[in-house]
Amino acid sequence: MRTYLKAALGLFVGATLCLAPQATALPGAVGQSVTGAVTGSGSGTAGARPLVAADPAYKILVFSKTAGFRHDSIDEGIAALRGLGTANNFTVDATEDAATFTTGNLAQYKSVVFLSTTGDVLDATQQTAFESYVKGGGGYVGIHAAADTEYDWPFYEGLAGALFHSHPAIQSATVKVEDRAHDATAHLGSSWQRTDEWYNYRTNPRTTAHVLASLDESSYSGGNMSGDHPIAWCKDYQGGRSFYTGGGHTAESYADPAFRRHLLGGIRWAAGMTDADCRPETGYTPLFDGSSTSGWQQAGPGQFSLADGTLTSVGGMGLFWHSGQELTGDYSLKLDWRMAGDDNSGIFIGFPASNDPWSAVDNGYEIQIDATDSADRTTGSVYGYKSADLAARDAALNPPGEWNTYELRVTGERLEIFLNGRKVNDFTNTDPVRSLRQGHIGIQNHGDGDDVSFRNIRVKRDGGQNPGPRSGEVKGVNGKCLDVDNAQTTDGTKVQIWTCNSSNAQKWTVPGDGTLRALGKCLDISGGASADGTKIQLWTCNGTGAQTWTPQADGTVRNPQSGKCLDASGGTWNDGTPVHLWTCHTNANQKWALP
């Protein structure tokens, strides 16, 4: 556990238990779902809550060498970062000397900030030293033109997440804040209106990074990323941490308190001072998106207030549960939560519909939020059944006052619990009366004085929530069909596009396990490789990552293991054109319509 987290939790004693007797109902609160006004989205503010406890002192390196266009905002950027360091217990060393990129020198820094660097700024030896630094757990922060840097260095392209393509004129645009739990964006509203030079990128980083914010391309002129335009993201990368923001072209950006707080959050996360779930995330649908509580209702005393897209517990003990739908089969539930202090709450899953909150206790499972309780009743535990891995939990848990993210992943009767992207519990239900695979979900308001907030409750369904296996044609570019060459079934048979003809060679099944199947075999990446141009073939189904395919909202079909897409090769597409693996770019030859 981080030193400051121990100190913060050490302030709190006398934790209450989630199965304490029911509290007296608040007057007029029984059955009440939500009170409180919903605030406007706003533009965000750096008036931001103070950090819960001071971060331990650390150092960062700010690197601003340019071998191409030089931004006149670099000096303002360095000054802003120095100011943030003075106020937040880190020291800034600023340089444009690439000779500082040695293994020994980089070791003293928790993160390295590439501040509007351009062109080729490191030689081969310096690149090797920086790669070693990142692989050893170092942090990277890229600001604006950091994406206009080192085009011929594949490691850097992967680290940055995407490289510069073009930009329109400086103008105001609406930034859609997708993640309000990460320290770089938790202070912002659901949208953020600001003026900057808005980069277009050569590739979309969404499949390999966790998108924190994106641009509403309808709010300005010149966006060319087909309506899915990430502008800030984070990712774990080859042992290190990477944060990038496309903002920061203008000098005025660095005087903007909200943008400065955005940078601070990115630096803190990259330096390991705070945690977040920075795994790529696609395919989730909201159960609570910050505005509507449609489908939710209160069971028992107390309530939840709703303000700034956030549900906060009031009184209790009650349960705010999603009555609109029952989750069956396999699913992943994600939600963001924050304790104000030594507070108590939990997330309940797998319980039957009921307006009695004790039905959830008696028939479901609670995933606990209360870091100061006993081992089987502490944050990350399945309450009363299985403790979290406390070492993993302590390493991942942000202290009171900061946001955390849970993923509750149900597969059969197995429940895996991830805290800020790190697995902290693995529990299997053996009670024949209960089932993880069928029931409702809810969040607890534990009682007076327990102040816990929730944001962005979303679910990704599989298994029972989806229709059964689907079969039919997979149509791609020019209306042609995905086709198995001559309907052969030999392992390694070429897969191509061909005029649709309703033959068995073009009948594909989507069974719901992530595979695409034809003629009794699976669509497969040769050798499980990840290089652009790798052959896609037919092969005996074997359950490996080389045979997993995930349809995306933009029409592409992605292989999560490689992060790349199913692609009809070349620039013209005739009968017999083979398909292969290629970096995702969402052009017509990567768009597929599945059965």
N, C-alpha and C positions, 0 to 999 in steps of 0.2 A: 504494500500500500504506500502511496506517496506520503512523504513526511507531512505536507500540509493537510492531506486528507485525514491522517491520524489525528492531527491537532484539532481539525474541525470536528471530527466525530467525538473526540475526547471531551468536548464541551457539553455533550448531551448524556444524560443519565436517566434511568427510570423509564425505559421504553414500555409502551403499553402493548397488549396482545390483541391480535386481530379477532380472537374468539371471545373477547370480553363480553360481559352481559350487554344487552342492547341499551343504548342511551335513550333518554327521554326524547320524544319527538320535539322538534322545534315547532312553535305555534304556527299552524297553517301550512306546515311543510310536508306533511304526509302525502305521498303520491305526486308531489310537485316535481317536475322534471328539471327545469333550468330557470334560474332568475338572473337578472343582471343584463345590462345592455351590451350589445356587440359593438366594439369600437370600430372605427374605420381602419382601412389598411395602412394608411399613413405612409410616411417616407422613411421611417426608422429614426432612431436617435442613438447617439453615443452617450446620452445621459444615462445610459446603461447602468444597471446595478453594479456596485463595486464587486471586485473579486472577493470570494468568501474568505480566503486567507491568502497572504502574500505567496506568490510562487517562490521557490528557492531561487537564488541568484543564478543566472546563466548568461552565456554570451552568444550572439549571433554575428555572422559575417554578411555584410551587404556588399554585393558585387554589381558594379554598374558599367563595366567595360562595353564599349560599342565599336563594332567593325562595320557598321552600316549607318542607317539613320540614327541621329542622336536626339533624344527627347529633351527639350529644355525644362522639363519638370523634374529631372533627376535630382537636382539640388534640393528642391522642395520635398521630394520623396525621402531623401536621406535625413533631412531635418525632422520630418514627421516621425520617422522610425526612431531617431534618437530621442525625441520627446516621449514616444510611447515607452521606450526602454527606461527612461528616467522615472516614469510614473509607475512602471510595472516590473521593476527589479531585474531587467536584463540590460546588458552592455552591448553597444553596437560598435563593431569595427567596420569601417567603410573603406573599400579599396576598388581600384580599377587595374590593379597589378595581378595578372594571371599567375605570376610566379608564387603567389600565396597558396595556390592549389597544390599543396603537398600533403602526403598522408599525415605527417607529424603536425603540421599547422592546422589542418582542418579538424583534427581530433578535439581541439579545445571548444568547438562550437556545437551548440545544440541544433542549429539550423543555419542554412545558407540561403540568403535572399538574392535572387536574380532580379534586379530592379531595372526594367526596361533595357536589358542587354539586347544587342542586335548582332547578327552575323556570327562568324566563327571567332569565338573569344578564348578558347582553350586549345592548346596543342595536345598531341596524343598522350604525352606523359601526364599532363595535367588532367586530361579526361580520365585516365586510369585511376588517378588519385581520387577524383571526385566519385567515380563509380564505387571504389572501395569504401569511401566515406558513407555513401547511401546504403550500400549493402551491409555495412556494419551498424545500421540503425539511425543514420543521420537524417535530418529533415531538410526538405527543399521547399522554398516559397517562391513562386513565380509571379511577378507583377507585370501586367500589360505586355510589353514587347519581349518579355522572356519567351513568349511563343514565337518570336521572330528571330530565333537564335538556333545555331547548330543544326542546320537542316540535314547534314550528312552524318549525323551521329545518332544511330538508332536508339541507343540507351537513353539519350536525352529526350528524344521524341516520346518514348514511352513514359519517361518520368514526368514531363510537362503535361502529357495527356492529349495534346493536339497542337498543331503548328499553324501559324498565320497563313491566311489565304489572301484577304483583301479587307478594305474598310471603306465605308462611306464617309461623308463629312461629319464633323463633330455636331451632335444634336442630342436633344432630350429623348429618352426612351423609358419604357416601363420594364423594370426588372421583376420577374416573377420569382419570389423566394420559395423554393421547393422544400428546403430543410430548415426548420426553425429551431432545431436542437443543437446543431453544431455551433461552437463558440464564435465562429465568424459570421453567423447569420441569425443567431437567437435573439439579437436585439432589434431585428428588423420586423416590419409588418409583413403581411402576405405579398405586398408589392412595394416597390421602391422606385420612385421617380428620380432620375438623375441624368446629368449631362456628361457625356464622355465620347471618346472615339471608339465605336463599337466594332470589334474585330469579327470577321467571318473566319472560320477555321477550315483546314483542308479535310479533316475528318471529324466525325461526331464522337466525343469522348464518353458518351453515356454508357456504352457497353463495357468500358474498362475502368471507369471512375464513377464516384458517387457525385451526382450533380447537386450542388447547393442552391444555385440560382440560374435562371435562364432568361433570355430576352423575349419579350412579346414583339415579334417581328411586325405585327400590325400597328405598333405604336410609333414606328419611325421608318425611314426610307433607307433601303440598301442592304437589308438582311438577306442572305442567300442560302440559309440552311433549312429550307422547306418547313419552317414553322417549329422545328425542334432545335433550339439555339442555346446550348449551355454557355454560360459566361463565367461561372465560378464552380470549382469542383475540388474534391480531395480523393486521394487513393493511397492505399498501402502499396509500396512498389519495391520489390526485390530486397526486402528487409528494412527499408526506410519508409518515410512518410512524405507525401507530396501534396501541396496545396497550391492552386493557381487561381488568380482572379484576372479577368480581362480588363478591369477598370484601372485607372491611374495614368491615362495619357495627359490630362490637363494638370497644370499647377494647382488649380482650384480644388482638385480632388483631395489633395493632401491637407487642405484646411477644413474639409467637410468632416465633422465629428462622426457621422455614421460610417463614412468610408474608412476613417482612421480606426474605428472600432472593428470594422470588418478585417482590416489588416492585422490588428492585434490578435483577433481570434484565430486567423490563419497561422500566425507565428506561434502562438501558444500551442496549437494542436500539432504543428510540425515539430516543435521542440519537445513534445511529450508532456507538456504541463496539464493538458486536459485530454479527454478521450472522446471519441465519436465513432459511429458506425459509418465507415467510409467504403464499404463494399458496394459495388454497382447494384442498382435497384431498379427493376422494371417489372411491370405486370401487376402492380398493386392497385386496388381500388379503395377509395376512402369510405370508411364507416363514420368518421367524424373529420370534416375537412376544415374546421375552424369557423364555419358560418352556420350551417344547418345542423340541428339535432333531430332531424326527422328520423323516425324509427327507433329513437331512444326513449326510455321512460324510467322514472324513479321508483324503486321498491323500498319501502320502509322509510324511516325518519331521515331528516337532513335533506341535502340537495347539492347541486353543483352550480356555481356561478359561471357565467360565460362572458368573458371580456378579452379583447385582443386575440381572438381565435383560440382561447385557452379555457379549458374547464378546470375549475378549482373547487376542491371539496369544502363543504360547509356542514358542520354538525354530523349527526348520524347516531347509530351505525346503520347505514343504508347502502344501497347498491344502485348505480346508474347503469342499466343494462340495455343491450341492443335487442329490442323485441322484434325488429323488422325482419330479421332472418336468422335462421339456425344454421350454424356451420356444421357440415357433415363431410366425412371423408378427410383427406389430407389437406392441410392448409398452413400458411405462414401468417401470423398476426404480428404486426409491428406497431409500436406506439412510443411516443416520447413522454417522459415524465420528469418532474422536479419536486424535491422536498424543500420546504423553506427552512427547516431545522431538524430537530429530532421528531420526525413525524411518521405517521403510520398509514399505509394503504395497501392495496393489492389489486391484482387483475385476476378475475375469475373466468374459467373456461369450462366447457363441457357440462353445463347444468341445464335442466329443463325450464321452459317458460314458467315464470311465477312472479307474483308481486310480493312474495315473502322473501326478503334477502337471505334468510337462513336456509332456503332451499338451495341456494348456490353453495353455501358452506357444507351442507349435508350431502349434496349430490354431485358437486363439481370439484375442481381443484383451484387453489389460490396460489398464484405466484407472488411472493411477498415483496413489499417495499418497506423496509425499516432496517437500516444497517446496524442498529445497536441491539437487536434482539438476539436470542439464543440461536445456535447454529442451524436448527431446522426451521427457524422462524425469522430468518434474516433475509436481506435483499438477495434475490437470486434463488432462494429456496422454494421448493414445492411445500407449502406451509404444512408442517406437521408430518411430512412424509420423507423428504430428502433434502439435506443441506446442499447448498451450492459448493462448488470447489472454491473454498474461501480465498486461497492464494490468487486464483484467476479472477475472482470477483473483486478482491481488493485492488488488483492491478488495473482493473477496467473501470471501477466506480468513480464517478465524479461526485464531489462533496455537495452537501446541502447548498442550495442557491444556484447550482448549475444543472443543466439538462442532461438526462441520460436517455438512451434508446434501448428498448427491449425488442428482441425477436423471439416469439414463441412459435416453434416449428413443430407441428403435429404430423407424424407419419405412422399410420396405423395407431397403435396404443403407446407409441413412443413420443415423449415430449423433450425437445432440446431447447434450452434457454440460452440466448445470446445477449450479453450486456455490452453495449457499444461495440458490437461486432465480434466480441470474444465469447467463446462458448464457456459457460459457467455451471451448467447442470445438464444431466442426461438421465431422464426418469422414464420408467416404463410402468404403465398402469396394469396391475394384475387383479384389481377388484372387479368381479363379474357384474356388480351392480352399477359401476360407473363406467363411462366411456369418454376418452378424450376426443373421439372422432365424431361425436354427435352432441350438440348442445349450443347454448348461447354464450356470449361473452359479456363481461361487465366490469366496471371500475368501482372501487369501494370508497365511500366517504365514511371514515372510521369513527369520527366523533369530534366533539368540540376540542379545538386546539390542534387538531391534526390537519395541517395545511399542505396538501399535495395537488399538483397541477398536471394536466395532461394536454397533449397536442397531437395532431396528425395520426389518428388511429386508422390503420389501413390493413387490408387483407389481400392475400394472394391465394387463390383457391386451386385445388387439384383434386383428383379422385372423385369422391361422391358429389362435389358441388358442380362438376363439369358433366356434360353429356357423355355418353359412352363413346367407344372408338368410332371414328369417322373415316369414311373411305371415299375416294374419288380422285379426280385429277388435281395436280398441282400446276397451276398456270403461271407462266412467267412472261418475259419480255416478248413483245410482238404476238401475244396471245398463244404462244407455243407451250407445250406441255413437257413437264419433267418426265424423262423416258429412260428405260433400261435398254441398252443396246441389244437389239434382236431378241429381247425377252430372255436373255441368258441368265442363268442362276449361279454361274461359277464365281467364286470369290474373286474380287478384283475387276468385275465387269464394269465397263465404262457407263457412266450416267451422263445424259445429254439432254438437249431440248429438241423437240420434234413436233411437227404438226399434229394436233390432237386427233386421235383416231379411235378412242374408246377401247383400246386393247389392254390386256392384262399388264403389259409393259408400262402402262401409264396409270395403273390403278394403285394409288398409294393409301396407306392406312395411317392415321394418327391415333395410336392407342392410348395416349394420355400419360405415357411414361417418359416422354421426351424424345422418343425415336420417331423416325419416318420409315415406313416399311413398304416394300413391294416384293412380290413373288416369294414371300416367306423370309426375306432377308432385310438388312438395315442399310440405310444411307450412312456412309462411313467415310472418314477422312483418312487417306492412306498414311499408315504408320503413326497416326495420331499427331502428325506434324502441325506446325502453325505458320509456315512460310507462305507468303502470297504465291498463288499458283499451284498449291498442293492439290493433287488429284482427289476428286470425290468419286467414290465407287460404291458398288454393292458388295456387302460382306455379311457373313454369318453374324447374327446379333450376339453381342458379348457383354453388354452393359457398361462399356467404357465411355469415357468422356468424348472419344472420337465419334460416337454415335448419338450424341445428345444435341438436339436442335430446339431453339426457342424462338417462336414467332414474335416479332416486335410490332409495336403500334404503327411504325412507319412503313410496314410492309416487308421489311427484311426478315430473313431467317438466320439467326445467329447461333454459332457454336460457342457456348460459354467457356469451354476449356481454352480455346484459342482467342476468344474475343472477336473472331472474324466471321464473315458472312458467306452464305451460299451465293455464288456469282456465276452467271453465264459468261464465259470467257470471251475476250476480244471486244471489238467495237462494232461488228456486224453479227447478226444472229440468224443463222440458217439451220435447216434440218441437219442434225449431227453435231452442232456446236457443243463441246463438252462443258460441263460445269466444274468449277474448282473453288478453292477457298481463297478469299481475298479480303483485304481491309474494307470494313464497312464504309460505304459512301452514299448509300440510298439512291443511286441512280437507277434507271429503268431496268437494267440487267441484274439488279439485286432485289427487285420487288416480286413477291410471290403470293399467289392466292391459294391457300390450303383448303381442303374439303371442309 
